[in-house]
Amino acid sequence: MKPAASAQDRVGLVAMYRWRLHPGREAAFIAAWSAITLALREHGGSFGSRLHRADDGTWVGYAQWPDDSTRQRAFDRVAVDPALSAQMRNAIAESLPELLLQPVADFLVPAIPIVQSSESPAND
């Protein structure tokens, strides 16, 4: 019988990003972040990402990668639309330090994919 894969083998690397956004620019940030995330998933080897609004008003995105070298190569070679990058930067009031997380235990149940409508989320 094959031994169970470790959390590191199953999850790889998690990169966590945190921001404070300019009020009123949330929808623009979400749209740009979403398009960039999908490009990195489709062309850069990312396992995908999630974006959250925290109860302290910050925004948190975390992305799963097979490893840090895949992540670095993706940022070096995946062509991201400069307009999307600018749209995301213009929505950010403050970027907090990035965190790289090495999983040591994993009991997360994979979520059922959410199909979003074409409507933009409301600004909160």
Secondary structure, DSSP 8 states (H G I E B T S, - for coil): ------HHHHH-EEEEEEEEE-TT-HHHHHHHHHHHHHHHHHHS---EEEEEE-TTS-EEEEEEES-HHHHHHHHHHS---HHHHHHHHHHEEEEEEEEEE--S-------------SS-----
